Amino acid sequence: MKKLPKTLIELTHILSDLAYHDGDTIGQKLGITRSAVWKAIKKLEEYGTKIDSIKGKGYALSEPLLLLDEHLIQQGVPHKNITIEVFESLESTNSYLKGFVGNITPRVCIAEYQTQGRGRLNRRWYSPFGKNIYLSILYPFEKDMSELVGLSTIVSLAIVDALQDLQLAQQIFLKWPNDIIVKQKKLSGSLIEIISEANGLSYAIIGIGLNVNMINDDNHINQSWTSLKQLLNQDVDRNKLCISLINSLTTYLKKFNQEGFNPFKTEWEQRDMLLNKKVKLVSGNNIISGYGRGINNQGNLMLEVEKGYIKPFSSGDTTIIKE
């Protein structure tokens, strides 16, 4: 568990023009020795960052890299009761936040790299350094655990809201319960863990993985995926996106805490990828198929399993069956 050093952030700022910068000049700008510059360069390379090095010319990034800046993100979030931390490396952002359950104010944790990032159903979440967003929020709810069934759908809607400023040409779809899909490929997903307390409070640890500037996965991902860079053909400022994401999440979660799921139902239906499609649902050891008929007022998936018989499901993994 390591906080992201200011030196590393400032180094990537200097190298972000993709031009060559020699070690002495970098050292003077950062107020560190040439040896410390070399160590910082080596650290970036160990994380997989491609850096060209030519004697007499110095160092140059092969592609843009701007690291996350905790101070910058905190400045962009108007809710001052939220604690925000940015780490160089963590086992997983969700695991880190478990140590803060009991806090009555929200807490956000973001990592540049995860050694054991997880998605739903204990799947590994590929987390290359400095490319994407790996963000978790610990949020206290004045609700019983049973009232938080639709939380994953609320989180998906908040992620879509955070992407609005990017003005993607392609339509964004939502695949119940937690996938953000563009051009039939996964852009983002979430992992939610609920911890219930005896005092009537429930704590949600909401982990979000969003593919931002990743353009290849070195065969680490076994499903179709896309990233914002692939969709927009340009790099995306992850600091601005983290600010949008935190602001959207806090707005949506606060409304859900106060008003429940019902106000979000129409918003979901406008992007529902499973609506009127033939769907396979895997829930535990059960495999169910039927036609997607939207969601109910609790955020459960409604499947028409027999003609005229529609049944709600609160959990499971969904796939569209091509007819």
C-alpha positions as CSV (number, residue, x, y, z in Angstrom):
1,M,0.0,0.0,0.0
2,K,1.8,3.1,-1.2
3,K,0.5,6.7,-1.6
4,L,1.3,8.2,-5.0
5,P,4.4,10.4,-4.6
6,K,4.2,14.0,-5.8
7,T,7.6,13.5,-7.6
8,L,6.1,10.8,-9.8
9,I,3.1,13.0,-10.7
10,E,5.3,15.9,-11.6
11,L,7.7,13.7,-13.6
12,T,4.9,12.5,-15.9
13,H,3.8,16.2,-16.3
14,I,7.3,17.1,-17.5
15,L,7.4,14.1,-19.9
16,S,3.8,14.5,-21.1
17,D,4.9,16.5,-24.2
18,L,6.6,13.2,-25.5
19,A,9.8,15.2,-26.1
20,Y,13.2,14.2,-24.6
21,H,14.2,15.7,-21.2
22,D,17.7,15.1,-19.7
23,G,18.1,13.9,-16.1
24,D,19.8,17.1,-14.9
25,T,17.0,19.3,-16.2
26,I,14.3,17.1,-14.7
27,G,16.2,17.0,-11.4
28,Q,16.4,20.8,-11.3
29,K,12.7,21.2,-12.0
30,L,11.7,18.6,-9.3
31,G,14.3,19.6,-6.8
32,I,15.8,16.1,-6.7
33,T,19.1,14.5,-7.7
34,R,19.8,12.9,-11.1
35,S,20.0,9.5,-9.3
36,A,16.5,10.1,-7.9
37,V,15.2,10.9,-11.4
38,W,16.7,7.6,-12.7
39,K,15.0,5.7,-9.8
40,A,11.6,7.4,-10.6
41,I,12.0,6.5,-14.3
42,K,12.9,2.9,-13.4
43,K,9.8,2.7,-11.1
44,L,7.5,3.8,-14.1
45,E,9.2,1.2,-16.3
46,E,8.6,-1.6,-13.7
47,Y,4.9,-0.8,-13.9
48,G,5.0,-1.3,-17.7
49,T,5.4,2.3,-18.8
50,K,7.3,2.5,-22.1
51,I,10.1,5.2,-21.8
52,D,12.8,5.8,-24.5
53,S,16.2,6.6,-23.2
54,I,19.0,8.1,-25.4
55,K,22.4,9.1,-24.0
56,G,22.9,12.8,-24.3
57,K,19.2,13.5,-25.0
58,G,17.5,12.0,-21.9
59,Y,14.1,10.4,-21.4
60,A,10.9,10.5,-23.4
61,L,7.5,8.8,-22.9
62,S,6.4,6.6,-25.9
63,E,2.7,7.6,-25.2
64,P,1.0,10.2,-23.0
65,L,0.8,9.4,-19.3
66,L,-0.7,11.8,-16.7
67,L,-1.0,10.4,-13.2
68,L,-3.9,11.0,-10.9
69,D,-3.5,14.0,-8.5
70,E,-5.3,13.7,-5.1
71,H,-5.2,17.4,-4.5
72,L,-6.6,18.3,-7.9
73,I,-9.4,15.7,-7.5
74,Q,-10.3,16.9,-4.0
75,Q,-10.5,20.5,-5.3
76,G,-13.0,19.4,-8.0
77,V,-15.4,17.7,-5.5
78,P,-17.6,20.3,-3.7
79,H,-18.8,17.8,-1.0
80,K,-16.2,18.5,1.6
81,N,-17.3,15.7,3.9
82,I,-15.8,13.1,1.6
83,T,-12.3,11.8,2.2
84,I,-10.4,11.1,-1.0
85,E,-7.2,9.2,-1.2
86,V,-5.1,8.3,-4.3
87,F,-2.6,5.4,-4.1
88,E,0.3,4.3,-6.4
89,S,-0.5,0.7,-5.7
90,L,-3.1,-1.3,-3.6
91,E,-4.1,-4.9,-3.4
92,S,-7.6,-3.7,-4.2
93,T,-9.5,-0.5,-3.6
94,N,-12.5,-2.4,-2.1
95,S,-10.3,-4.3,0.3
96,Y,-8.7,-1.1,1.5
97,L,-12.0,0.5,2.4
98,K,-13.2,-2.4,4.6
99,G,-10.9,-1.0,7.3
100,F,-13.1,2.1,7.5
101,V,-16.6,0.5,7.9
102,G,-18.3,2.4,10.7
103,N,-17.4,5.9,9.4
104,I,-20.5,8.0,9.1
105,T,-19.2,10.0,6.1
106,P,-18.3,8.7,2.6
107,R,-14.7,7.8,1.7
108,V,-13.2,7.4,-1.7
109,C,-10.1,5.5,-2.6
110,I,-8.5,5.4,-6.1
111,A,-5.4,3.4,-7.2
112,E,-3.1,3.7,-10.2
113,Y,-2.5,-0.1,-10.0
114,Q,-4.1,-3.0,-8.3
115,T,-2.3,-6.3,-7.5
116,Q,-5.5,-8.2,-6.8
117,G,-8.3,-6.3,-8.5
118,R,-11.6,-8.2,-8.5
119,G,-14.8,-8.0,-10.5
120,R,-18.1,-9.8,-9.7
121,L,-18.2,-13.6,-9.1
122,N,-14.5,-13.3,-7.9
123,R,-13.3,-12.7,-11.5
124,R,-9.9,-11.0,-11.7
125,W,-10.1,-7.4,-12.9
126,Y,-7.1,-6.5,-15.0
127,S,-5.6,-3.3,-13.6
128,P,-2.6,-1.9,-15.6
129,F,-0.8,1.1,-14.2
130,G,-1.9,4.6,-15.0
131,K,-4.3,3.6,-17.8
132,N,-7.8,3.3,-16.3
133,I,-9.8,4.2,-13.2
134,Y,-10.0,1.8,-10.3
135,L,-12.1,3.6,-7.7
136,S,-14.1,2.5,-4.7
137,I,-16.4,4.5,-2.4
138,L,-17.6,3.6,1.1
139,Y,-21.1,4.9,1.5
140,P,-23.3,4.7,4.7
141,F,-27.0,4.0,4.1
142,E,-29.9,4.5,6.5
143,K,-31.4,1.4,5.0
144,D,-31.7,-2.3,5.8
145,M,-29.6,-4.6,3.6
146,S,-32.7,-5.9,1.9
147,E,-33.5,-2.4,0.6
148,L,-30.2,-2.2,-1.3
149,V,-31.0,-4.8,-3.9
150,G,-31.1,-2.3,-6.8
151,L,-27.8,-0.5,-5.8
152,S,-25.8,-1.9,-8.7
153,T,-28.2,-0.4,-11.2
154,I,-28.0,3.0,-9.5
155,V,-24.2,2.8,-9.7
156,S,-24.4,2.0,-13.4
157,L,-26.6,5.0,-14.0
158,A,-24.2,7.3,-12.1
159,I,-21.2,6.0,-14.2
160,V,-23.2,6.9,-17.4
161,D,-24.0,10.3,-16.0
162,A,-20.3,10.9,-15.3
163,L,-19.5,10.1,-19.0
164,Q,-22.0,12.7,-20.4
165,D,-19.4,15.5,-20.9
166,L,-17.3,13.2,-23.2
167,Q,-20.2,13.2,-25.7
168,L,-19.6,9.7,-27.0
169,A,-21.0,9.3,-30.5
170,Q,-22.0,5.7,-29.7
171,Q,-25.0,4.9,-27.5
172,I,-24.2,3.6,-24.0
173,F,-26.2,0.5,-22.9
174,L,-26.7,-1.0,-19.5
175,K,-26.6,-4.8,-19.0
176,W,-28.2,-5.9,-15.7
177,P,-27.0,-5.9,-13.1
178,N,-23.8,-3.9,-13.5
179,D,-22.2,-3.7,-16.9
180,I,-21.7,-0.6,-19.1
181,I,-21.7,-1.7,-22.7
182,V,-20.8,0.3,-25.9
183,K,-20.7,-1.3,-29.3
184,Q,-21.4,-4.7,-27.8
185,K,-18.3,-4.4,-25.7
186,K,-17.8,-3.9,-21.9
187,L,-16.5,-0.4,-20.9
188,S,-17.1,-0.6,-17.2
189,G,-18.3,-2.7,-14.4
190,S,-18.8,-2.6,-10.6
191,L,-18.4,-4.8,-7.6
192,I,-20.6,-4.0,-4.5
193,E,-20.1,-5.4,-1.1
194,I,-22.7,-4.7,1.7
195,I,-21.9,-4.8,5.4
196,S,-24.9,-4.5,7.8
197,E,-24.6,-3.0,11.3
198,A,-26.8,-3.6,14.3
199,N,-27.6,0.1,14.6
200,G,-29.8,0.0,11.4
201,L,-27.0,1.4,9.2
202,S,-25.7,-0.5,6.1
203,Y,-22.4,0.2,4.5
204,A,-21.8,-0.3,0.8
205,I,-18.3,-0.6,-0.6
206,I,-18.8,0.2,-4.3
207,G,-15.8,-0.7,-6.5
208,I,-15.7,0.7,-10.1
209,G,-13.4,-0.3,-12.9
210,L,-13.6,1.9,-16.0
211,N,-11.4,1.4,-19.1
212,V,-10.1,4.8,-20.0
213,N,-6.8,5.0,-21.9
214,M,-6.0,1.3,-22.3
215,I,-5.6,0.2,-25.9
216,N,-4.4,-3.4,-25.5
217,D,-4.8,-6.0,-22.7
218,D,-1.9,-8.3,-23.5
219,N,-4.5,-11.2,-23.5
220,H,-5.4,-10.6,-19.8
221,I,-9.2,-10.1,-20.5
222,N,-11.3,-13.0,-21.7
223,Q,-14.3,-11.0,-22.9
224,S,-15.0,-8.3,-25.5
225,W,-14.0,-4.9,-24.0
226,T,-13.5,-1.3,-25.1
227,S,-12.1,1.8,-23.6
228,L,-12.8,5.6,-23.9
229,K,-9.6,6.0,-25.9
230,Q,-10.7,3.5,-28.4
231,L,-14.1,5.1,-28.7
232,L,-12.9,8.7,-28.9
233,N,-9.5,8.2,-30.6
234,Q,-7.8,10.4,-28.0
235,D,-6.5,10.3,-24.5
236,V,-9.0,11.2,-21.7
237,D,-8.0,13.3,-18.6
238,R,-8.5,10.8,-15.8
239,N,-8.4,13.5,-13.1
240,K,-11.4,15.2,-14.6
241,L,-13.2,11.9,-15.1
242,C,-12.6,10.9,-11.4
243,I,-14.1,14.3,-10.3
244,S,-17.2,13.7,-12.5
245,L,-17.5,10.1,-11.3
246,I,-17.3,11.1,-7.6
247,N,-19.8,13.9,-8.0
248,S,-22.2,11.7,-10.0
249,L,-21.9,8.8,-7.5
250,T,-22.6,11.1,-4.5
251,T,-25.6,12.7,-6.1
252,Y,-27.2,9.4,-7.2
253,L,-26.4,7.6,-3.9
254,K,-27.8,10.4,-1.8
255,K,-31.0,10.4,-3.9
256,F,-31.3,6.6,-3.6
257,N,-30.8,6.8,0.2
258,Q,-33.6,9.4,0.5
259,E,-36.1,8.3,-2.1
260,G,-35.4,4.6,-2.9
261,F,-35.2,3.0,-6.3
262,N,-38.4,4.2,-8.0
263,P,-37.1,7.6,-9.3
264,F,-34.4,5.8,-11.4
265,K,-36.6,3.2,-13.1
266,T,-37.3,5.2,-16.3
267,E,-33.7,6.3,-16.6
268,W,-32.6,2.6,-16.6
269,E,-35.3,1.5,-19.1
270,Q,-34.0,4.0,-21.7
271,R,-30.6,2.2,-21.8
272,D,-31.7,-1.4,-20.9
273,M,-29.7,-3.7,-23.2
274,L,-31.8,-6.8,-22.2
275,L,-35.3,-5.3,-22.8
276,N,-37.3,-7.7,-25.0
277,K,-34.2,-9.8,-25.7
278,K,-33.9,-13.5,-25.0
279,V,-31.7,-13.8,-21.9
280,K,-29.8,-16.5,-20.1
281,L,-29.5,-15.9,-16.3
282,V,-27.0,-17.9,-14.3
283,S,-27.8,-17.6,-10.6
284,G,-25.8,-19.9,-8.3
285,N,-26.3,-23.4,-9.7
286,N,-29.5,-22.4,-11.6
287,I,-29.7,-21.5,-15.3
288,I,-32.9,-19.7,-16.3
289,S,-33.8,-18.3,-19.7
290,G,-36.6,-15.9,-20.7
291,Y,-37.3,-12.6,-22.3
292,G,-36.1,-9.4,-20.6
293,R,-39.1,-7.3,-19.4
294,G,-37.3,-4.5,-17.7
295,I,-36.8,-4.1,-13.9
296,N,-39.3,-3.7,-11.1
297,N,-39.4,-1.0,-8.4
298,Q,-36.7,-2.7,-6.4
299,G,-34.2,-3.0,-9.3
300,N,-34.8,-6.7,-9.8
301,L,-34.5,-8.1,-13.3
302,M,-37.9,-9.1,-14.7
303,L,-37.8,-12.2,-17.0
304,E,-40.7,-13.7,-18.8
305,V,-39.8,-17.3,-18.2
306,E,-43.1,-18.7,-19.7
307,K,-45.6,-16.9,-21.9
308,G,-47.4,-14.5,-19.7
309,Y,-45.5,-15.4,-16.5
310,I,-42.9,-12.8,-15.5
311,K,-40.6,-13.5,-12.6
312,P,-38.2,-11.1,-10.7
313,F,-34.6,-12.0,-10.0
314,S,-32.4,-10.2,-7.5
315,S,-29.0,-11.5,-8.6
316,G,-27.2,-13.4,-11.3
317,D,-25.1,-13.1,-14.4
318,T,-26.8,-12.3,-17.7
319,T,-26.1,-13.1,-21.3
320,I,-28.1,-12.3,-24.4
321,I,-29.1,-15.4,-26.4
322,K,-28.9,-14.8,-30.1
323,E,-32.0,-16.2,-31.8
